[in-house]
Amino acid sequence: MISFEMPEEIRQRLVFVRKVAREKMRAQARHYDENEHEIPWDFVTLMWDEALRTGQSFRSGAAAQPTGSSLVSQTLIHVIEMLSWGDAGLYLCVPGAGLGGAAIAATGTAEQQERFLARFREGKPKWASMAMTEAHCGSDTAAIRTTAVRDGEHWVLSGEKIFVTSGHKSLVDSNGLMVVWATVDPSAGRAGIKSFVVEAGTPGVTVTKLEQKLGIRASDTAVAVFEDCRIPLGNLLGSAEVVDHTKGFKGAMATFDATRPAVAASALGIARATVELLKELLAEQGVVIRYGIPRNLLSAVEREVLDLEAQLRAAWLLTLKATWLMDQRRPNTTESSMCKVKAGDVVTKVTQKGVELMGPLGYSRRLPFEKWMRDAKINDLFEGTGQINRLIVARRILGYSSRELK
Amino acid sequence: MYSFEPTEEQGALVEALRKFASKELRSRSRQADEKGSLPPEVTGMGWELGLLPGSIPETFGGFGEHSTVTGVLAAEELAWGDLSGALALTAPNLVAFPVLLCGSPKQKAEVLPEYCADSFVPGAAALLEPRYGFDPGSLQTRAQRSDKGYVLAGSKCNVPFAAEAEWMLVYACLEGRTEAFLVRKDTPGVVVKEREANMGMRACPLYSVDFVGCQVSASERLGGEAGCDFGLLLNSSRVALSAMAVGVARAAYEYGLDYAKNRKAFGEAIAQRQSIAFMLAEMATDLEAARLMVWEAAWLLDQGKDATREAALAKNFADDMSLAVTDRALQILGGHGYIRDYPLELWLRNARGFAVMEGIALA
């Protein structure tokens, strides 16, 4: 039965995050934008303590999905949307298993899940990051050059990873971990790509740089260099066999089915913040949006705002459906990429329009519009650019392989 | 709980309608458009599906309950087959649903059983007016109180089945509010004029109608002295039209996708080029998004909640989407898209109408 009734469980989960978003995140957003790489410890501690107290994560993929249908993913996108409405940069600083944890949950054994993920349920705040991108390859992950060479009871990692979200927090600021994608056989292409867990304190890994960015400046984006970085054999996630042509790679791709809607939700939190403030400030100037009258009678500003609102709703419902499918344990690769494409486009457009429609006020750093526009753009880039996600959608709807549609 | 899954019953209905739309509507749509009329057997066959009587309770002669969600699922399928056919087949809803939702007990008892008959019963609604600046909340067609009830005066356009309908629901401004009046066929003062000459929706009989001192009794005001919830009817109409916009767009998208996979250029299918493949990906995405917005607004209506914002947003989005998707699909066919041997130009002409139409469909 088609229904758009928000489950009570989700309603309850939103109480705390709404309060934090309104009272803490909005108040601190500008400070951490202007003081790049300063860690918002009071916010971090607040979120960590709440996660420990309730046993519920604010980040995607922290726990394996229970069997049968659930509300895990649907709940998460509501929470992420709300936190990003507060501030997207701060949201990305929320400690927890996050993206790295998602990979462990998707491909790790039960023993590995316990060994690596238990730390996120106790002690001090910790982060898990994921290192995939290299200077010469982004979405083309099969071209990864970082190597993992077996040496007795160890894997030895060598190479350099860039664009590691929370890389510094996961290895330097906390006793967390980084999931690193590397090849065990560079001649094998995709089949040789495996993921490895590198724990904080492991010799041979160094965070050499923090990127300076357009937006989401509270979030650290790190360069990690691996030189003779030795990790136990048991830190390989999944199988070491190269003959296993697609499984390891599919593991990474399966992670995206879960994380792309999470990125979309974060984007849409920023977009909603923009639309709401825009309408509020317009109303103060006597411009109240009318929903019931024909389009040709609307003012130009009303048409723009209505269009932004419609686009926002469109993207949100796509995101909701992608997670609903996931929670039903049904395939959602197409929907997951669809919502990512749409949300990336929508947040980019909405926030750019926010600046434009408010005129000089929109451009001023006294108001958040310009910051939201800067924060927004990352959502069209990370977890696969809009173009890569279009490619995924296109291949799925056309029934084409990556060879048939390049 | 959120759910994006129609009930089993709805699924079966959709499947039956898809077959009907493909076999009976799509196959006749080109000829119907060229001739400007639907073959008479179409409404008869459509009526046998029992859509409307299946939405009217047994008390009034039907065999089901009204559900806007079911209605939009049906509307999408019919419009996927042919928009003119979909508008014609759902035209009886234009009288029956307002009576069901807002009618007085007397009106329900009088009108609804007529719409549960064995054969197609045309219905009409007169909302649109032929002028720039038309606003459903501020109509120029007037209803004046008189000794015997009300006198209607004004001009309407795009009235489906005005010449054929047993009942016409006429929307008019009464003391600053939009109210509706049930007007029987052959009531004096109703002047049905020429058929509309629109760029699309050509097979659906739409007329201009003048009301000249048209006297209706007090009991023929929809809802009696209490009047009707016009906002609800307008929102319902927007949701229904948006569902049809999704249906038209889906037809074009599917056709374009199929064509792109079969059309070869430079040794491979044109769909293997990103310029085509990305267009299709965007079309599929917006099509799905529009459908979900329609479902949400329909669900709100079924919950008895105010859907003004959601219905407006859904219509806004679906209007734009259907125009863009039909245009892109036509583009994929290149010059063939412009030729009347193919259905794309017909779908583009039909899709263009959604942004200017109000009140000509209900689900």
Interface residues (C-beta under 8 A of the other chain):
Chain A: M1 I2 S3 F4 E5 M6 P7 Q74 Y291 G292 I293 P294 R295 N296 L297 L306 D307 E309 A310 Q311 R313 A314 A315 L317 L318 L320 K321 W324 L325 E335 M338 V341 K342 Q387 R390 L391 V393 A394 R395 I397 L398 Y400 E404 L405 K406
Chain B: M1 Y2 S3 F4 E5 P6 T7 Q10 V69 Y132 G133 F134 D135 P136 G137 G231 L234 L257 A260 K261 A271 Q272 Q274 A277 F278 L280 A281 E282 A284 T285 D286 E288 A289 A290 L292 M293 W295 E296 W299 L300 T308 R309 E310 A312 L313 A314 N316 F317 D319 D320 A355 E358
